């Protein structure tokens, strides 16, 4: 493993124009991870505030969420006509 790292560093040193690309991609990956965590925490705050205020939860399942468990939800709309009955 150390030989691989030495070879990789030697290659990067021999090709300095690729160094900027490697640094950019590393920073981009870290930024995406940090931004994802920040968005998750932000949205979690909305969820906790809504639950603390006693807001009810309505779930509209789709193809991506059909295998998820929605036991804590107040209403589950499985078809569009059901939405009209709640209005």
Secondary structure, DSSP 8 states (H G I E B T S, - for coil): -HHHHHHHHHHHHH-HHHHHHHHHHHHHHHHHHHHHHHHHHHHHHHHHHHHHTT---EEE--TTTTTS--TT-SEEE-SHHHHHHH-
